[in-house]
Amino acid sequence: MTKAASRSTSTASADQSPSAAQVIDGKIAGLDDWRGTTLAHVRRIIQQADPAVVETVKWRGVPVWEHDGILCTGEIYAHAVKLTFAKGAALADPAGLFNASLDGNTRRAIDLHEGDTINATALNALIRAAVAVNVAAKAAKKAAPRKRAAPKTATDTRAAAPTGTARPPRR
């Protein structure tokens, strides 16, 4: 997507609802402990890594960062801030940031706990790699030829039935 960094959307109705950025700001402000500070820090890193990132809020208030699809989510738990990368299994992670959801075929996650130091350089690189995967997937989907349905034949009784006549009931 080529939307501005300040651009954000929300899954809530557009009539006078707070923007996604405002909802995320409120979530951070409501967390008056290390989790709010951590979420704010990773949010800044994500925005620096991809100035065209779009913030959304989904699934009952979960912050989501998107660029041609979901990059990652920022989930808040009692003892962790979890960054789940939608296509994390497709990303190289030379710094070893991924430490959760390692068994799946698609997602990978980073669990951040109180006192953890965030490797901003490695997270920045991971975000950029996630953007590249999403952009490439969108380009490939756009370039792929559309499959057309096979033409209907006279042996297809539904296609052969004249318009306006009753069909026999299915059994």
KETI-153250 format. One record per residue (C-alpha): x, y, z; residue in three letters; residue number from 1. Coordinates in steps of 0.001 Angstrom, whole numbers, plus 524288, in hexadecimal, padded with zeros to 5 digits. Layout:
N
{{X, Y, Z}, "ALA", NUM}
...
END
This chain:
171
{{80000, 80000, 80000}, "MET", 1}
{{804A0, 80D86, 7FD7F}, "THR", 2}
{{7FD4A, 81410, 80870}, "LYS", 3}
{{8037C, 81E37, 8112C}, "ALA", 4}
{{8093D, 81A46, 81E40}, "ALA", 5}
{{7FF03, 821FD, 82586}, "SER", 6}
{{7F462, 81AFF, 81E1F}, "ARG", 7}
{{7ECD9, 81188, 82672}, "SER", 8}
{{7E00C, 80A7D, 82575}, "THR", 9}
{{7D73D, 803A8, 82EEC}, "SER", 10}
{{7CDE8, 7F864, 82D76}, "THR", 11}
{{7C3DF, 8007C, 834F0}, "ALA", 12}
{{7B9F6, 80892, 82D7E}, "SER", 13}
{{7BF6B, 814D5, 8274C}, "ALA", 14}
{{7B55F, 81E22, 82D25}, "ASP", 15}
{{7BC57, 82580, 837FD}, "GLN", 16}
{{7C361, 81976, 83D0F}, "SER", 17}
{{7D136, 81B70, 841DF}, "PRO", 18}
{{7DBCE, 81857, 837F7}, "SER", 19}
{{7E415, 80C32, 83993}, "ALA", 20}
{{7EF78, 814CD, 83DC7}, "ALA", 21}
{{7E6F1, 81AD8, 84855}, "GLN", 22}
{{7E27B, 80D77, 84D03}, "VAL", 23}
{{7F09A, 808CC, 84DB4}, "ILE", 24}
{{7F488, 81560, 854B7}, "ASP", 25}
{{7E9AE, 812BE, 85E90}, "GLY", 26}
{{7EDF5, 8049D, 86052}, "LYS", 27}
{{7FBF3, 80906, 862FC}, "ILE", 28}
{{7F763, 813A4, 86C69}, "ALA", 29}
{{7EEBA, 809BF, 8736A}, "GLY", 30}
{{7FA65, 800FA, 875F0}, "LEU", 31}
{{80193, 8088E, 88063}, "ASP", 32}
{{80C34, 7FE57, 881C1}, "ASP", 33}
{{8174F, 7F899, 879BD}, "TRP", 34}
{{80DCF, 7F2F9, 86FC5}, "ARG", 35}
{{80945, 80075, 86B4F}, "GLY", 36}
{{81747, 80533, 86A38}, "THR", 37}
{{81B13, 7F900, 862A4}, "THR", 38}
{{80F8F, 7F9F3, 85943}, "LEU", 39}
{{81282, 8085D, 856D7}, "ALA", 40}
{{820D4, 8051D, 85437}, "HIS", 41}
{{81E18, 7FA49, 84A65}, "VAL", 42}
{{813D5, 802EC, 843EA}, "ARG", 43}
{{81E37, 80D71, 8419A}, "ARG", 44}
{{8279E, 80340, 83C1F}, "ILE", 45}
{{81D1C, 7FE14, 832DC}, "ILE", 46}
{{819C0, 80BCB, 82E29}, "GLN", 47}
{{82829, 80EE6, 82C10}, "GLN", 48}
{{82A6F, 80236, 824B4}, "ALA", 49}
{{81EF1, 8049B, 81B93}, "ASP", 50}
{{81A31, 812A2, 81A84}, "PRO", 51}
{{80EE5, 80DC3, 81204}, "ALA", 52}
{{809D1, 80474, 81C7E}, "VAL", 53}
{{7FB43, 80519, 81F15}, "VAL", 54}
{{7F67C, 80356, 82CF8}, "GLU", 55}
{{7E9A5, 7FC52, 82EF6}, "THR", 56}
{{7E2A5, 7F6A3, 83A96}, "VAL", 57}
{{7DC67, 7E93A, 839A4}, "LYS", 58}
{{7D7BF, 7DE29, 8422A}, "TRP", 59}
{{7D281, 7E610, 84D8C}, "ARG", 60}
{{7DCF0, 7F06A, 84DF6}, "GLY", 61}
{{7E965, 7E98E, 8499F}, "VAL", 62}
{{7F2CE, 7F2F8, 842E1}, "PRO", 63}
{{7F62A, 7EE4C, 8352F}, "VAL", 64}
{{80071, 7F3C6, 82BFB}, "TRP", 65}
{{7FE26, 7F1A1, 81D7F}, "GLU", 66}
{{804C8, 7F3F1, 8107E}, "HIS", 67}
{{7FE9C, 7EC65, 8053E}, "ASP", 68}
{{7F983, 7E31C, 80FA1}, "GLY", 69}
{{7FC05, 7E0EB, 81DFF}, "ILE", 70}
{{80A20, 7E29B, 8225B}, "LEU", 71}
{{8083A, 7E016, 830CF}, "CYS", 72}
{{7FF19, 7E199, 83C4C}, "THR", 73}
{{80216, 7E6F2, 849C6}, "GLY", 74}
{{7FB06, 7DED2, 853E2}, "GLU", 75}
{{7FB4E, 7E235, 8624E}, "ILE", 76}
{{7FB81, 7D786, 86C90}, "TYR", 77}
{{7FDA6, 7D7E9, 87B40}, "ALA", 78}
{{80BE8, 7D3F8, 87A44}, "HIS", 79}
{{80F6B, 7D701, 86C1E}, "ALA", 80}
{{80DE1, 7DFD8, 86072}, "VAL", 81}
{{80D09, 7D6C4, 854B5}, "LYS", 82}
{{81059, 7DB01, 846E8}, "LEU", 83}
{{80AA1, 7D0D2, 83DCF}, "THR", 84}
{{80F5E, 7D162, 82FC3}, "PHE", 85}
{{804F4, 7CC63, 8266B}, "ALA", 86}
{{80EEE, 7C6AC, 81CE6}, "LYS", 87}
{{819FD, 7C519, 82696}, "GLY", 88}
{{81D97, 7B76A, 82211}, "ALA", 89}
{{8215E, 7BD4B, 814EB}, "ALA", 90}
{{82AB2, 7C715, 81B25}, "LEU", 91}
{{83923, 7C566, 81DBF}, "ALA", 92}
{{83C17, 7C84A, 82BFD}, "ASP", 93}
{{84AE6, 7C8BF, 82D23}, "PRO", 94}
{{84A52, 7CFCD, 83A46}, "ALA", 95}
{{8415F, 7C557, 83FFA}, "GLY", 96}
{{83689, 7CE90, 8442A}, "LEU", 97}
{{82BC6, 7C497, 84234}, "PHE", 98}
{{829F2, 7BD62, 84F06}, "ASN", 99}
{{81BBB, 7B8F5, 84E7B}, "ALA", 100}
{{8125D, 7B219, 84520}, "SER", 101}
{{81DE7, 7AB49, 83EDE}, "LEU", 102}
{{816D7, 79EB5, 83B4F}, "ASP", 103}
{{80D12, 7A3FF, 8316B}, "GLY", 104}
{{80E6D, 7A4D5, 822BF}, "ASN", 105}
{{80AB1, 7B322, 821A7}, "THR", 106}
{{80BCA, 7BBC3, 82DA7}, "ARG", 107}
{{816FD, 7BED1, 836BC}, "ARG", 108}
{{816D3, 7C744, 842E3}, "ALA", 109}
{{81F87, 7CEFC, 84BDE}, "ILE", 110}
{{81BCC, 7CEAF, 85A36}, "ASP", 111}
{{82112, 7DA84, 86162}, "LEU", 112}
{{8216F, 7D994, 8702B}, "HIS", 113}
{{823F5, 7E399, 87AA5}, "GLU", 114}
{{8323F, 7E786, 87A7F}, "GLY", 115}
{{834E6, 7E256, 86CC2}, "ASP", 116}
{{83D63, 7EAB6, 86404}, "THR", 117}
{{83823, 7EC8B, 85652}, "ILE", 118}
{{84203, 7EB4C, 84B57}, "ASN", 119}
{{83CB2, 7F6C8, 84367}, "ALA", 120}
{{845C2, 7F45A, 837DB}, "THR", 121}
{{841A7, 7E61D, 83698}, "ALA", 122}
{{8332F, 7E94F, 8386D}, "LEU", 123}
{{83453, 7F3F7, 82E25}, "ASN", 124}
{{83A47, 7EA12, 824AA}, "ALA", 125}
{{82F8E, 7E037, 827CF}, "LEU", 126}
{{824F3, 7EA4B, 82502}, "ILE", 127}
{{82B55, 7EDE2, 81810}, "ARG", 128}
{{82C37, 7DF79, 81471}, "ALA", 129}
{{81DC5, 7DDA4, 817C9}, "ALA", 130}
{{81A62, 7E93B, 80F02}, "VAL", 131}
{{8225A, 7E346, 803F4}, "ALA", 132}
{{81B50, 7D62C, 8055B}, "VAL", 133}
{{80DEF, 7DCC4, 80525}, "ASN", 134}
{{81149, 7E56D, 7F984}, "VAL", 135}
{{8169F, 7D9C7, 7F1E8}, "ALA", 136}
{{80A8D, 7D191, 7F50B}, "ALA", 137}
{{80188, 7DC6D, 7F08B}, "LYS", 138}
{{8094C, 7DE53, 7E3F6}, "ALA", 139}
{{8091E, 7CFB5, 7E134}, "ALA", 140}
{{7FA8D, 7CEFC, 7E397}, "LYS", 141}
{{7F833, 7DA79, 7DA97}, "LYS", 142}
{{800C2, 7D4B5, 7CFDF}, "ALA", 143}
{{7FAB3, 7C71B, 7D07D}, "ALA", 144}
{{7F0D6, 7C4B7, 7C5B1}, "PRO", 145}
{{7E2FB, 7C29D, 7CA0D}, "ARG", 146}
{{7DD70, 7B511, 7C88E}, "LYS", 147}
{{7D0FC, 7B485, 7C0C5}, "ARG", 148}
{{7C602, 7AB4A, 7C3BB}, "ALA", 149}
{{7C454, 7A033, 7BA23}, "ALA", 150}
{{7B973, 7A298, 7B053}, "PRO", 151}
{{7ACC2, 79BD4, 7B38D}, "LYS", 152}
{{7A962, 79037, 7AB1C}, "THR", 153}
{{79CA3, 789FB, 7A734}, "ALA", 154}
{{79F75, 77ED6, 7B09A}, "THR", 155}
{{79ED0, 78883, 7BBCD}, "ASP", 156}
{{79052, 7872F, 7BEF6}, "THR", 157}
{{78FEC, 793DB, 7C690}, "ARG", 158}
{{795A5, 79B5E, 7BB17}, "ALA", 159}
{{78D3F, 79443, 7B11C}, "ALA", 160}
{{7803F, 79696, 7B7F0}, "ALA", 161}
{{77871, 7A113, 7B0E2}, "PRO", 162}
{{775D9, 7AD5D, 7B879}, "THR", 163}
{{76904, 7AD93, 7BFCC}, "GLY", 164}
{{76701, 79ED0, 7C0B0}, "THR", 165}
{{766CD, 797C5, 7CD81}, "ALA", 166}
{{771FF, 78EF3, 7D0B3}, "ARG", 167}
{{76FB1, 781D1, 7D6F4}, "PRO", 168}
{{77207, 781BB, 7E5A3}, "PRO", 169}
{{77F33, 77D1E, 7EA8E}, "ARG", 170}
{{77FDD, 77053, 7F1AA}, "ARG", 171}
END
